[in-house]
């Protein structure tokens, strides 16, 4: 049966686009896969007015330049905004720790990239026998992709750490409009830079590199950005929730206020807000757009037979992407003008309203632009109304990009009945009913969001049956890929409302940490130097309300990205299916549930998803334990106004240590599981990929929205009920600490993990089939077992290597016991001594 797979793979790759380079690839067409795909001539495409497709795409480069220029302009504007030195000092400290974190992660990424590069060299260089120059291209563009994810993460974190202090300062004027505009502007700059940079790189590959190198460039680029996103998302999610939990639990233990400057965990919490809610989403968003684009390109080249139609579809896809950047920018400018007209001079505003309006306005403008652009590009060269069918399919995804945030708000907004149910439960039932009510919200949300996604995918499937089969195989798969493309069509805005959250969260923290109210003569200084009569109470209220809006819209972006990963994964899986079934002509019985390996793969995927979510929470749990342990023994509440910088940096070190340790263990587990299952049997692997996508979708939605409900339930208690320091507040804090790793660690990491597994799986399954073709079936079977054994080692280590190594007898107090007395400045241990002890303890845990 293995030789049948090889024969089917060879036949499937014997298509015109591949035959052109098979001689150079050193094979008969059975090797190289997507890396050997050749682009059609794009200059032959003619749009309305007689402009060639290539010329039109060159205009897309100008759009990318304008997008990057917008990001730079906003960065410069943010730097010039007024800010008090006490706030800028805190923001600079946050940025300093963020830089240290990013530098360490950059080095770590290069280590992980070594694993991927080894597989690329082994397969393409040694087994396939591609020219080493082509292998170098794949490796080089994997670095480009990883550098792209890393660079947008760096830009995002820098912009956010500028915007946080400026937002905090703007609140002192007592007007809500600037408090909204600054994080909105910073978020939009990140979104524009992210999408523009990703589109720029892909257009360069498309337009300026040889057609027979494009496949290598795109695959290498996608693998690299997927690796970068997976690592930064996982590590950032672990880091931020270690710090968040460590900081939050001090409010219960010592009855101190939110973001108390004396708490050494608060700076780490602020750094974590950026590491998890800025770095992670930026890298994730960059990868999502790139991988979805590569999946669509691969489908067009494999599934569409006519080179002229291939060229028309590729030009159309990239022109639409460029037009969507313009549509998002215009929608933002229009919404900003409407917001200023409505709220200039207002004393109060619902911070969610302009964000909601922006999402819906962008959705409508994007859909209109999609129809107009599709008509202009495809109408001259296609027949039977293909243009409106494809535009309608994309619009299903664009509608989802607006509808999903509305559904998410039903379960996570501070105005949501589900969230208010959590508060009501907490009032009488304490933390127990807090957690149960949040679980209810998460489960209900998975039903409604899942049903909506299926409904929109179903509509796309029905439209795909209106004649698309005449020009391509498996039109439903192409339709699903276009739905994922539609999810992302208003990308800059999706990223902007997501990035809004970390700025509003940090702004509140910067205000408290600055202790600006205690600066001598601050009222007179503000009036003299800034012309502002500070509204202290109102400023804090606005910052808290805006943080609630940020929490809600951070939650709305997560299902959009995970939905894109799942829907887009079907298109990437299609490449494997095409190869194994000779373009869907033979071996289709292996895609039946009666084929045992496929069914076993479907079952296996669920097991991996549940391991991964458990392992990520375990990393947070152990790291938070150590962070809490350090903070409880070093916090000083008498005689000081803020924690020492040394103590704050030590908490950051603890968070970084467990983030990297947990991320490495989980990444290597995923890496070796992917290799093992690809070597077991190709159709087993297909079932596995489908399974992790489906299980991952519902697990991620459930966890993200349950966490969002707990987060904003706490916000209602703090802002609406003014019940800080009460038993009700303590109960909602417990719920929030449970929800933290749910929404910001496990759920968000599933998105890049699904895409990395699927994309790297394309390479892994080709590697297995290639070895089998050379008569090395015994080696393939042996390697499958060896890879699985190595994966089990890391799965085992993800708990037993990360567990809390303290005996029950060592606990100073039983659960629920009294908090220890805080250290005074006289008897607190020195930061150096404590750091050394903890470093030795951490090393013992690793051993």
C-alpha positions in Angstrom: 0.0 0.0 0.0 2.9 2.4 0.7 4.1 2.0 -2.9 0.6 2.9 -4.0 0.8 6.2 -2.1 4.1 7.0 -3.8 2.7 6.2 -7.2 -0.3 8.5 -6.5 2.0 11.2 -5.3 4.1 11.0 -8.5 1.0 11.1 -10.6 -0.5 14.0 -8.8 2.6 16.1 -9.2 2.8 15.4 -12.9 1.0 18.6 -13.9 2.2 21.3 -16.3 3.3 23.7 -13.5 5.5 21.0 -12.0 6.8 19.3 -15.1 8.6 22.5 -16.1 11.1 22.1 -13.2 11.2 18.4 -12.6 14.4 18.0 -14.6 16.1 20.7 -12.4 14.6 19.1 -9.3 16.4 15.9 -10.2 13.3 13.7 -10.3 10.4 12.6 -12.3 8.0 15.0 -10.8 7.4 12.8 -7.8 9.6 14.9 -5.6 9.7 18.4 -4.3 6.0 19.0 -3.9 4.9 22.6 -3.5 8.5 23.8 -3.6 8.6 22.9 -7.4 5.4 24.8 -8.3 5.9 27.4 -11.1 3.9 30.6 -11.4 2.1 31.4 -14.6 2.7 34.6 -16.6 0.9 37.4 -14.8 1.4 40.0 -17.5 -1.0 38.2 -19.7 -3.9 39.2 -17.5 -5.8 42.2 -18.7 -8.2 44.2 -16.5 -10.7 47.0 -17.4 -9.0 49.8 -19.2 -6.4 47.5 -20.7 -3.9 47.5 -17.8 -1.9 44.3 -17.4 -2.1 42.3 -14.2 1.6 42.8 -13.5 1.2 46.5 -13.7 -1.8 46.4 -11.3 0.2 44.4 -8.8 3.0 47.0 -9.0 0.5 49.5 -7.8 0.0 47.2 -4.8 3.6 47.9 -3.8 2.7 51.6 -3.6 -0.2 50.7 -1.3 2.2 48.8 0.9 4.5 51.7 1.0 1.7 54.0 2.1 0.7 51.5 4.8 4.2 51.4 6.2 4.4 55.2 6.0 1.2 55.5 8.0 2.7 53.3 10.8 5.8 55.4 10.9 3.8 58.6 11.0 1.7 57.5 13.9 4.8 56.3 15.7 6.4 59.8 15.4 3.1 61.5 16.4 2.9 59.3 19.6 6.4 60.3 20.6 5.4 64.0 20.3 2.3 63.7 22.4 2.5 65.3 25.9 3.3 63.1 28.9 4.3 63.7 32.5 7.8 62.5 33.3 6.5 60.2 36.1 4.4 58.3 33.6 7.1 58.3 30.9 9.6 56.8 33.4 7.3 53.9 34.1 6.6 53.4 30.4 10.4 53.4 29.7 10.9 50.8 32.4 8.2 48.6 30.8 9.8 49.1 27.4 13.2 48.2 28.8 12.0 44.9 30.2 10.1 44.3 27.0 13.3 44.8 24.9 15.2 42.3 27.2 12.4 39.8 26.7 12.3 40.2 22.9 16.1 39.9 22.6 16.0 36.6 24.6 13.1 35.4 22.4 15.0 36.3 19.3 17.9 34.1 20.3 15.6 31.3 21.3 13.8 31.5 17.9 17.1 30.9 16.1 17.6 27.7 18.1 14.2 26.5 17.2 14.7 27.4 13.6 17.7 25.1 13.6 15.3 22.1 13.9 13.3 23.3 10.9 16.3 24.0 8.8 17.7 20.5 9.5 14.5 18.9 8.1 14.5 21.2 5.1 18.1 20.3 4.3 17.5 16.6 4.9 14.5 16.4 2.7 15.1 18.8 -0.2 18.9 18.7 -0.2 19.7 15.0 0.6 16.6 13.0 -0.3 14.9 15.0 -3.1 18.2 16.1 -4.6 17.1 19.7 -5.4 20.0 22.0 -6.3 21.6 23.4 -3.3 20.8 26.9 -4.5 17.1 26.1 -4.4 17.5 24.6 -0.9 19.2 27.8 0.2 16.3 29.8 -1.1 13.8 27.8 1.0 16.0 28.3 4.1 16.6 32.0 3.3 12.9 32.7 3.0 12.1 30.7 6.2 14.4 33.3 7.9 12.6 36.1 6.1 9.3 34.8 7.4 10.5 34.4 10.9 12.1 37.8 10.8 8.8 39.3 9.6 6.9 37.9 12.5 9.6 39.1 14.9 9.9 42.6 13.4 6.1 43.3 13.5 6.1 42.1 17.1 9.0 44.5 17.9 7.2 47.4 16.2 3.9 46.6 18.0 5.4 46.5 21.4 7.2 49.7 20.9 4.2 51.6 19.7 2.1 50.2 22.6 4.6 51.2 25.2 4.6 54.8 23.8 0.8 54.9 23.7 0.2 53.6 27.2 1.7 56.6 29.0 0.2 59.1 26.6 -3.2 57.5 27.1 -2.8 57.7 30.9 -1.7 61.3 30.7 -4.6 62.2 28.3 -7.1 60.9 30.9 -6.2 63.8 33.3 -8.0 66.2 31.1 -11.3 64.6 32.1 -12.5 64.1 28.5 -13.0 60.5 27.1 -12.3 61.2 23.4 -8.4 61.4 23.7 -8.5 58.3 25.9 -10.1 56.4 23.1 -8.2 58.0 20.2 -4.6 57.3 21.3 -5.0 53.5 21.7 -7.1 53.4 18.5 -4.4 55.2 16.5 -1.6 53.1 17.9 -3.6 49.9 17.1 -4.3 51.0 13.6 -0.7 51.8 13.0 0.3 48.2 14.0 -2.4 46.8 11.8 -1.3 48.8 8.8 2.3 48.0 9.2 1.7 44.3 9.8 -0.6 43.8 6.7 1.5 46.1 4.5 4.8 44.3 5.3 3.4 40.8 4.8 1.8 41.9 1.5 5.0 43.6 0.4 7.1 40.5 0.9 4.6 38.3 -1.0 4.4 40.8 -3.9 8.1 40.9 -4.1 8.2 37.1 -4.4 5.4 37.2 -6.9 6.8 39.9 -9.1 10.5 40.0 -9.0 11.8 36.4 -8.4 12.0 33.8 -11.1 8.7 31.9 -11.6 10.3 28.5 -10.9 11.6 29.8 -7.6 8.3 31.2 -6.3 7.1 27.9 -4.8 10.3 27.5 -2.8 10.1 31.2 -1.6 6.5 31.0 -0.6 6.8 27.7 1.3 10.0 28.8 3.1 8.4 32.1 4.0 5.2 30.4 5.3 7.2 27.9 7.4 9.4 30.6 8.9 6.6 33.0 9.9 4.6 30.1 11.3 7.5 29.1 13.5 8.0 32.6 14.7 4.3 33.1 15.5 4.0 29.7 17.3 7.0 30.4 19.5 6.1 34.0 20.3 2.5 33.2 20.9 3.2 30.3 23.2 6.0 32.0 25.2 4.1 35.3 25.3 0.9 33.7 26.6 2.8 31.8 29.3 4.8 34.9 30.4 1.8 37.3 30.6 -0.3 35.0 32.7 2.4 34.1 35.1 2.9 37.8 35.8 -0.8 38.6 35.7 -1.7 35.9 38.2 1.3 36.7 40.4 0.2 40.3 40.6 -3.5 39.7 41.0 -3.2 37.3 43.9 -1.4 39.9 45.9 -4.7 41.9 45.9 -6.3 39.1 47.9 -3.3 38.3 50.1 -2.5 41.9 51.2 -5.7 43.8 50.3 -3.8 46.2 48.2 -5.2 48.1 45.2 -4.9 47.2 41.5 -1.5 48.0 40.1 -0.1 49.0 43.5 3.4 50.5 42.9 4.7 48.6 45.9 4.0 45.2 44.2 7.1 44.0 42.3 4.9 41.9 40.1 3.1 44.8 38.5 6.0 45.8 36.1 6.2 42.1 35.0 2.4 42.2 34.5 2.8 45.3 32.2 5.6 43.6 30.3 3.4 40.5 30.0 0.5 42.5 28.7 2.8 43.5 25.8 4.5 40.1 25.5 1.2 38.2 25.4 -1.3 40.7 24.0 1.0 42.7 21.6 3.9 40.5 20.6 1.8 37.3 20.3 -1.1 38.8 18.3 1.2 40.8 16.0 3.3 37.8 15.1 0.2 35.6 14.9 -1.6 38.0 12.7 1.4 38.4 10.4 1.6 34.6 10.0 -2.1 34.2 9.6 -2.2 36.5 6.6 0.9 34.9 5.0 -0.1 31.3 5.5 -3.6 31.9 4.2 -2.2 33.5 1.1 0.3 30.7 0.5 -2.5 28.2 0.9 -4.6 29.9 -1.8 -1.6 30.2 -4.1 -0.9 26.5 -3.7 -4.5 25.6 -4.4 -4.7 27.7 -7.6 -1.5 26.1 -8.9 -2.6 22.6 -8.0 -6.3 22.7 -8.5 -6.7 24.9 -11.6 -5.6 23.4 -14.9 -5.7 26.4 -17.2 -2.6 28.7 -16.8 -4.5 31.7 -18.0 -7.2 31.1 -15.3 -4.4 30.5 -12.7 -2.8 33.9 -13.6 -6.2 35.7 -13.4 -7.0 34.3 -10.0 -3.6 35.1 -8.6 -3.7 38.7 -9.8 -7.3 39.0 -8.4 -6.3 37.6 -5.0 -3.4 40.1 -4.5 -5.3 43.0 -5.9 -8.1 42.4 -3.5 -5.6 42.2 -0.6 -4.2 45.6 -1.6 -7.6 47.1 -2.0 -8.7 45.8 1.4 -5.8 47.7 3.0 -7.1 50.9 1.4 -10.7 50.1 2.5 -9.6 49.6 6.1 -7.7 52.9 6.1 -10.6 54.8 4.6 -13.0 53.2 7.1 -10.8 54.2 10.0 -10.5 57.8 8.9 -14.3 58.0 8.4 -15.0 56.4 11.7 -12.5 58.7 13.5 -14.2 61.8 12.0 -17.6 60.5 13.1 -16.3 59.8 16.6 -14.7 63.2 16.9 -17.9 64.9 15.8 -20.0 63.0 18.2 -17.8 63.0 21.3 -15.7 66.2 21.1 -16.5 67.9 24.4 -18.4 65.0 25.8 -17.8 64.1 29.5 -18.8 60.4 29.1 -18.8 57.9 26.3 -19.3 54.2 25.8 -15.8 53.2 24.7 -17.2 50.1 22.9 -19.4 52.1 20.6 -16.8 53.6 18.2 -15.0 50.2 18.1 -18.2 48.4 17.1 -19.0 51.1 14.5 -15.5 50.8 13.0 -15.8 47.0 12.7 -19.2 47.1 10.9 -18.2 50.1 8.7 -15.1 48.3 7.6 -17.0 45.2 6.9 -19.5 47.0 4.7 -16.9 49.0 2.8 -14.7 45.9 2.4 -17.6 43.9 0.9 -18.5 46.7 -1.5 -14.8 47.0 -2.5 -14.6 43.2 -3.0 -17.4 43.2 -5.5 -16.1 46.2 -7.4 -12.5 44.9 -7.5 -13.5 41.4 -8.5 -15.7 42.7 -11.3 -12.8 44.9 -12.6 -10.2 42.2 -12.5 -12.1 39.0 -13.4 -15.1 40.1 -15.6 -12.9 40.8 -18.7 -11.3 37.3 -18.7 -13.9 35.0 -17.2 -17.5 34.0 -18.1 -20.7 32.6 -16.4 -20.6 35.3 -13.7 -17.5 33.9 -12.0 -16.7 37.3 -10.6 -19.8 37.7 -8.5 -19.7 34.2 -7.2 -16.1 34.6 -6.0 -16.9 38.0 -4.5 -19.9 36.5 -2.7 -17.8 33.7 -1.2 -15.2 36.2 0.1 -18.0 38.3 1.5 -19.2 35.4 3.6 -15.9 35.5 5.4 -15.9 39.3 5.6 -19.4 39.1 7.2 -18.0 36.6 9.6 -15.3 39.1 10.6 -18.0 41.5 11.8 -20.5 39.0 13.0 -18.2 37.0 15.2 -17.1 40.0 17.3 -20.8 40.7 17.9 -21.4 37.2 19.1 -18.3 37.3 21.3 -19.6 40.4 23.0 -22.7 38.6 24.0 -20.5 36.4 26.2 -17.7 38.7 27.2 -18.8 42.4 27.2 -19.3 44.3 30.5 -22.9 44.8 29.2 -23.4 41.1 28.6 -26.0 39.1 30.5 -23.7 36.2 30.7 -21.0 38.3 32.4 -23.5 39.8 34.7 -24.7 36.3 35.5 -21.1 35.6 36.6 -21.2 38.5 39.0 -24.6 37.5 40.4 -23.3 34.0 41.0 -20.2 35.3 42.7 -22.2 37.4 45.1 -23.9 34.4 46.8 -21.7 31.5 45.8 -18.2 32.9 45.9 -15.4 31.7 43.6 -17.1 28.3 43.1 -20.1 29.7 41.3 -17.9 32.4 39.6 -16.0 29.6 37.8 -19.1 27.6 37.0 -20.9 30.6 35.4 -17.8 31.4 33.4 -17.7 27.8 32.1 -21.4 28.1 31.1 -20.6 31.3 29.1 -17.7 29.6 27.3 -19.7 26.5 26.4 -22.6 28.5 25.1 -20.3 30.7 23.0 -18.7 27.6 21.4 -22.1 26.5 20.2 -23.2 29.9 18.7 -19.9 30.8 17.2 -19.3 27.3 15.8 -22.8 27.3 14.3 -22.3 30.7 12.7 -19.0 29.6 11.2 -20.5 26.5 9.8 -23.4 28.5 8.4 -21.2 30.9 6.5 -19.0 28.1 5.3 -22.1 26.3 4.1 -23.2 29.3 2.2 -19.8 29.5 0.5 -20.1 25.8 -0.4 -23.5 26.3 -2.0 -22.1 29.2 -4.1 -19.1 27.1 -5.1 -21.5 24.7 -6.7 -22.7 27.2 -9.2 -20.2 26.4 -11.9 -16.7 26.6 -10.2 -16.1 23.0 -10.9 -15.7 23.9 -14.6 -12.4 25.5 -13.9 -11.0 23.7 -10.9 -11.1 20.5 -8.9 -12.6 20.6 -5.4 -14.2 24.0 -5.7 -15.6 23.7 -2.1 -12.1 23.6 -0.8 -11.2 26.8 -2.7 -14.4 28.4 -1.3 -13.4 27.5 2.2 -9.9 29.1 1.6 -11.7 32.2 0.3 -13.8 32.3 3.4 -10.6 32.4 5.5 -9.4 35.1 3.2 -12.6 37.0 3.8 -12.1 36.7 7.6 -8.9 38.6 7.1 -10.1 41.1 4.5 -10.4 43.9 7.0 -7.1 42.9 8.6 -5.7 46.3 9.8 -8.9 46.9 11.7 -9.0 43.4 13.2 -5.5 43.9 14.4 -6.2 47.4 15.6 -9.1 46.5 17.9 -7.1 43.7 19.3 -4.1 45.9 20.0 -6.4 48.4 21.6 -6.6 46.2 24.7 -2.9 46.0 25.8 -2.7 49.8 25.6 -5.8 50.4 27.7 -4.6 47.8 30.2 -1.1 49.3 30.4 -2.5 52.9 30.6 -4.3 52.1 33.8 -1.2 50.4 35.2 1.1 53.3 34.2 -1.3 55.8 36.0 -1.1 53.8 39.2 2.6 53.0 39.1 3.6 56.6 38.3 2.1 57.7 41.7 1.6 61.0 40.0 -1.0 62.1 42.5 1.7 62.1 45.2 4.1 64.3 43.3 4.6 67.5 45.3 2.8 70.5 43.7 1.5 68.3 40.8 -1.8 70.3 40.3 0.1 73.6 39.9 2.7 71.9 37.7 0.0 70.4 35.4 -1.7 73.8 35.0 1.6 75.6 34.4 3.4 73.3 32.1 0.5 71.5 30.3 -2.5 73.7 30.7 -4.5 70.9 32.3 -6.6 71.1 35.4 -6.2 67.4 36.4 -9.4 65.4 37.1 -7.9 62.7 39.3 -11.1 60.7 40.1 -12.6 61.0 36.7 -9.3 60.0 35.0 -9.1 56.7 36.9 -12.8 55.9 36.2 -12.3 56.5 32.5 -9.2 54.4 32.3 -11.0 51.5 34.0 -14.0 51.8 31.7 -11.7 51.9 28.7 -9.8 48.8 30.0 -13.2 47.0 30.0 -13.7 47.9 26.4 -10.2 46.7 25.6 -10.8 43.4 27.3 -14.0 42.9 25.2 -12.3 43.6 21.9 -9.2 41.6 22.7 -11.7 38.8 23.1 -13.4 39.5 19.7 -10.2 39.1 17.7 -9.3 35.6 19.1 -12.2 33.6 17.4 -11.5 35.5 14.2 -7.9 34.3 14.1 -8.7 30.7 15.3 -11.6 30.5 12.8 -9.2 31.6 10.0 -6.7 28.9 11.1 -9.3 26.2 11.0 -11.0 27.2 7.8 -7.7 27.9 6.1 -6.3 24.6 7.2 -8.7 22.8 4.9 -7.0 24.5 2.0 -3.6 23.4 3.1 -4.7 19.9 3.8 -6.0 19.9 0.2 -2.4 19.9 -1.0 -1.7 16.6 0.7 -5.0 15.1 -0.5 -4.3 16.1 -4.1 -0.9 14.5 -3.9 -2.1 11.2 -2.4 -5.2 10.8 -4.7 -3.8 11.7 -8.1 -5.8 14.9 -8.3 -8.8 13.3 -6.7 -9.0 10.5 -9.3 -7.7 7.4 -7.3 -7.5 6.2 -3.7 -10.6 8.2 -2.6 -11.7 5.2 -0.5 -8.8 6.1 1.8 -10.6 9.3 2.7 -13.5 7.2 4.1 -14.2 6.5 7.7 -14.0 2.9 6.7 -10.3 3.4 6.2 -9.1 2.7 9.7 -6.0 4.9 9.7 -8.1 8.0 8.8 -10.5 7.3 11.7 -7.7 6.7 14.1 -6.1 10.0 13.1 -9.4 11.8 13.7 -9.4 10.4 17.3 -5.7 11.1 17.9 -6.0 14.9 17.1 -8.3 15.5 20.1 -5.8 13.9 22.4 -3.0 16.2 21.3 -5.2 19.3 21.6 -6.1 18.4 25.2 -2.5 17.7 26.1 -1.4 21.0 24.7 -3.9 23.0 26.6 -3.0 21.2 29.8 0.7 21.7 29.2 0.4 25.4 28.6 -1.7 25.9 31.7 0.8 23.8 33.7 3.6 26.1 32.6 1.6 29.1 33.8 0.7 27.4 37.1 4.3 26.5 38.0 5.6 29.9 36.9 2.9 31.7 38.8 3.7 29.7 41.9 7.3 30.8 41.8 6.4 34.4 41.1 3.9 34.5 44.0 6.5 32.9 46.2 9.0 35.5 45.4 6.6 38.5 45.6 5.1 37.4 48.9 8.6 37.3 50.5 9.9 40.5 49.1 7.0 42.9 48.9 7.4 45.9 51.1 4.3 47.8 52.2 5.8 50.2 54.8 8.1 53.1 54.2 8.3 52.8 50.4 6.1 54.1 47.6 7.1 51.6 45.0 8.9 48.3 44.6 12.6 48.3 43.8 13.6 48.0 40.1 15.7 45.0 41.0 12.7 43.1 42.5 10.6 44.0 39.5 13.2 42.8 37.1 13.5 39.5 39.1 9.9 38.8 38.6 10.3 39.4 34.9 13.2 36.9 34.9 11.0 34.3 36.6 8.3 34.8 34.0 10.8 34.6 31.2 12.4 31.4 32.6 9.2 29.5 32.8 7.8 30.9 29.5 10.9 29.7 27.6 11.1 26.4 29.4 7.4 25.7 28.8 7.5 26.9 25.2 10.5 24.8 24.3 9.0 21.6 25.8 5.6 22.1 24.1 7.1 23.1 20.7 9.4 20.1 20.6 6.4 17.9 21.5 4.4 19.3 18.6 7.4 19.1 16.3 8.1 15.4 16.9 4.4 14.4 17.0 4.0 16.0 13.6 7.0 14.0 12.2 5.8 10.8 13.8 2.2 10.9 12.6 3.3 11.9 9.1 5.5 8.9 9.0 2.9 6.5 10.4 0.6 6.7 7.3 -0.4 9.6 5.1 -4.2 9.2 5.5 -3.8 8.8 9.3 -2.0 12.1 9.1 -4.8 13.7 7.1 -7.3 12.6 9.8 -5.0 14.0 12.5 -4.8 17.4 10.8 -8.6 17.6 10.4 -9.0 16.6 14.0 -6.7 19.1 15.6 -8.4 21.8 13.5 -11.9 20.8 14.7 -11.0 20.1 18.3 -8.8 23.2 18.4 -11.6 25.4 17.1 -14.0 24.6 19.8 -11.5 24.3 22.6 -10.1 27.7 21.7 -13.5 29.4 21.5 -14.7 27.9 24.7 -11.5 28.8 26.6 -11.2 32.3 25.2 -14.8 33.4 25.9 -14.9 31.8 29.3 -11.8 33.7 30.2 -13.2 36.9 28.8 -16.4 36.5 30.8 -14.4 36.1 34.1 -12.2 39.0 33.2 -15.0 41.5 32.6 -17.0 40.2 35.6 -14.1 41.4 37.7 -14.2 44.7 35.8 -18.0 45.2 36.6 -17.3 44.6 40.3 -14.5 47.2 40.2 -16.0 49.9 38.0 -19.8 49.6 38.2 -20.2 48.3 41.8 -17.2 50.0 43.3 -16.6 46.9 45.4 -12.9 46.5 45.5 -11.5 44.7 48.5 -14.7 42.9 49.2 -15.4 39.2 49.3 -17.2 39.6 46.0 -14.1 41.2 44.5 -12.0 38.3 45.8 -14.3 35.8 44.2 -14.1 37.5 40.8 -10.3 37.8 41.1 -10.2 34.0 41.5 -12.3 33.6 38.4 -10.1 36.0 36.5 -6.9 34.1 37.5 -8.5 30.9 36.2 -9.6 32.6 33.0 -6.2 34.2 32.4 -4.4 31.1 31.0 -7.7 30.0 29.4 -8.0 33.1 27.2 -4.5 34.4 26.8 -2.3 31.3 26.9 -4.0 28.0 25.8 -6.7 29.3 23.4 -4.6 31.8 21.5 -1.7 29.4 21.1 -3.9 26.8 19.4 -4.1 29.1 16.3 -0.4 29.1 15.3 0.0 25.5 16.4 -2.7 24.3 14.0 -1.2 26.2 11.2 2.4 25.2 11.9 1.4 21.6 12.2 -0.5 21.7 8.9 2.2 23.6 7.0 5.2 21.7 8.4 3.1 18.5 7.9 3.2 19.1 4.1 6.9 18.8 4.3 6.9 15.9 6.8 4.5 13.7 4.8 6.5 14.3 1.6 9.6 13.3 3.4 8.0 10.1 4.6 6.7 9.2 1.1 10.0 10.1 -0.5 11.8 7.7 1.8 9.3 5.0 1.1 9.7 5.5 -2.7 13.4 4.7 -2.2 12.6 1.3 -0.7 13.2 2.5 2.9 9.8 1.5 4.4 11.6 -0.1 7.4 13.4 3.1 8.1 10.1 5.1 7.8 8.4 2.8 10.3 11.4 2.9 12.7 11.6 6.7 12.5 7.8 7.0 13.2 8.4 5.0 16.4 11.5 7.0 17.3 9.9 10.3 16.7 6.8 9.2 18.8 9.1 8.1 21.7 10.9 11.5 21.6 7.5 13.3 21.5 6.3 11.2 24.5 9.4 12.3 26.4 8.4 16.0 25.9 4.8 15.3 26.6 5.8 13.6 29.9 8.2 16.4 30.7 5.6 19.1 30.0 4.1 18.1 33.3 6.7 16.2 35.3 9.5 18.6 34.3 7.3 21.6 35.1 5.5 20.5 38.2 5.7 22.3 41.6 8.4 20.6 43.6 7.3 21.4 47.1 6.0 18.7 49.5 2.6 19.2 51.1 4.2 19.4 54.5 6.3 22.4 53.4 3.2 24.6 52.9 3.1 27.3 55.5 -0.6 27.5 55.5 -3.4 25.3 54.2 -5.5 26.5 51.2 -7.5 29.4 52.3 -5.3 30.2 55.3 -4.3 33.7 56.4 -1.9 35.7 54.3 1.6 36.1 55.6 2.6 39.3 57.1 4.3 41.5 54.5 8.0 42.1 54.9 9.0 45.5 56.1 11.9 47.4 54.6 14.0 46.4 57.6 13.5 42.6 57.5 12.9 41.9 53.8 15.7 39.8 52.2 17.9 41.5 49.7 17.0 41.1 46.1 20.4 39.6 45.3 20.1 36.9 47.9 16.6 36.0 47.0 17.4 36.0 43.3 20.3 33.6 43.8 18.2 31.3 45.9 15.4 31.2 43.3 17.9 30.7 40.5 19.3 27.6 42.3 15.8 26.4 42.9 14.8 26.9 39.2 17.9 25.0 38.1 17.0 22.1 40.4 13.5 22.0 38.9 15.0 21.8 35.4 17.2 18.9 36.5 
